[in-house]
Amino acid sequence: MDSSPASKTIRSQTVENGDPSAITRYEQALTELEQIVARLETGEQNLEQSLKDYERGVELERQCQRALDEAERRVAAINDPEADESGRDERSS
C-alpha cells in the first residue's frame, strides 16, 4: 500500500468527500440487477413476477447510473480541483 503524502491526501479526500458505503450499495444493486436479468432471461417466471422483476431492475439500473455519475463527478473534481461544480473551468474566466 502506498503511504506517500500524496497518497494519504487522496485517500483522506475520498473518505471526506464521498460516502464509502455508496460503493457497497452500488455493488449490491449491480449484483441484484444481474440476478434479475438472469431470471428474466430464463423466461420461466409468470408474467406478474416478470413485471415485478422488470420494475425492480429499472429502479436498480437508475440507482447504479446515479452512483456512476457521482463517481465520474468525483474523479473530475480530483483531476481538476479548480473547476467549479457547474463544470466550468474557473481558470479560463
C-alpha positions as CSV (number, residue, x, y, z in Angstrom):
1,M,0.0,0.0,0.0
2,D,1.3,3.5,-1.0
3,S,1.9,5.6,2.1
4,S,3.3,8.7,0.4
5,P,1.9,12.1,1.5
6,A,0.1,12.5,-1.9
7,S,-1.5,9.1,-1.5
8,K,-2.7,9.9,2.1
9,T,-4.2,13.1,0.8
10,I,-6.1,11.4,-2.0
11,R,-7.4,8.7,0.4
12,S,-8.5,11.3,3.0
13,Q,-10.2,13.4,0.3
14,T,-12.1,10.4,-0.9
15,V,-13.3,9.4,2.6
16,E,-14.1,13.0,3.5
17,N,-15.9,13.9,0.2
18,G,-17.6,10.7,-0.6
19,D,-19.6,8.0,1.1
20,P,-17.6,4.8,1.2
21,S,-20.8,2.8,1.7
22,A,-22.0,4.2,-1.6
23,I,-19.6,1.7,-3.3
24,T,-21.1,-1.1,-1.3
25,R,-24.6,-0.1,-2.2
26,Y,-23.6,0.1,-5.9
27,E,-22.1,-3.3,-5.9
28,Q,-25.1,-4.8,-4.1
29,A,-27.5,-3.1,-6.6
30,L,-25.5,-4.4,-9.5
31,T,-25.5,-7.9,-8.1
32,E,-29.2,-7.9,-7.6
33,L,-29.7,-6.5,-11.1
34,E,-27.6,-9.3,-12.6
35,Q,-29.7,-11.8,-10.7
36,I,-32.9,-10.2,-12.0
37,V,-31.6,-10.2,-15.6
38,A,-30.7,-13.9,-15.3
39,R,-34.2,-14.8,-14.0
40,L,-35.9,-12.8,-16.8
41,E,-33.7,-14.4,-19.4
42,T,-34.8,-17.9,-18.4
43,G,-38.4,-17.0,-19.3
44,E,-39.7,-19.4,-16.6
45,Q,-41.5,-16.8,-14.4
46,N,-45.1,-15.9,-14.7
47,L,-46.0,-12.5,-16.2
48,E,-46.7,-10.9,-12.8
49,Q,-43.3,-11.9,-11.4
50,S,-41.6,-10.8,-14.6
51,L,-43.2,-7.4,-14.4
52,K,-42.2,-7.0,-10.7
53,D,-38.6,-8.0,-11.6
54,Y,-38.6,-5.7,-14.5
55,E,-39.7,-2.8,-12.4
56,R,-37.1,-3.6,-9.7
57,G,-34.5,-3.9,-12.4
58,V,-35.3,-0.4,-13.7
59,E,-35.0,1.0,-10.2
60,L,-31.7,-0.7,-9.7
61,E,-30.4,0.5,-13.1
62,R,-31.2,4.1,-12.2
63,Q,-29.6,3.7,-8.8
64,C,-26.4,2.3,-10.4
65,Q,-26.4,5.1,-13.0
66,R,-26.6,7.8,-10.3
67,A,-23.7,6.1,-8.5
68,L,-21.6,6.1,-11.7
69,D,-22.5,9.7,-12.4
70,E,-21.4,10.7,-8.9
71,A,-18.2,8.7,-9.2
72,E,-17.4,10.4,-12.5
73,R,-18.0,13.8,-10.9
74,R,-15.7,12.9,-8.1
75,V,-13.0,11.8,-10.5
76,A,-13.3,15.0,-12.4
77,A,-13.1,17.0,-9.2
78,I,-9.9,15.1,-8.2
79,N,-8.4,15.7,-11.6
80,D,-9.3,19.4,-11.8
81,P,-10.0,20.8,-8.3
82,E,-10.2,24.3,-9.7
83,A,-13.2,23.6,-11.8
84,D,-16.5,24.7,-10.2
85,E,-19.4,22.4,-9.7
86,S,-21.2,23.6,-12.8
87,G,-18.4,22.1,-14.9
88,R,-16.9,25.5,-16.0
89,D,-13.1,25.9,-15.6
90,E,-12.6,29.0,-13.4
91,R,-9.0,29.4,-14.7
92,S,-10.3,30.2,-18.2
93,S,-12.6,33.0,-17.0
